[in-house]
Amino acid sequence: MGLVEIMTFNKKAVCALCDKPQAKSYKPFCSARCKLIDLGNWMSGDYKLPSEEVPSEAEVLDLSDYLSQKKQQV
């Protein structure tokens, strides 16, 4: 067994959000709380996947309308 294999073997899996040890039932998280926080981040748009796709004019107008409505609510 080489040094790299030993170092990899000794690493403990940690939570994707808080770096605490992972729990088997919540992989790759440590708890239901971290799992729900991650889901909330995806749902609110905090996480975005990079894309080369250019939005259509209709999508830009829809986004503009949405942001205008949201601004009026504040």
Helices and strands as residue ranges (DSSP letters): H 3-10, G 24-26, H 32-44, H 57-73
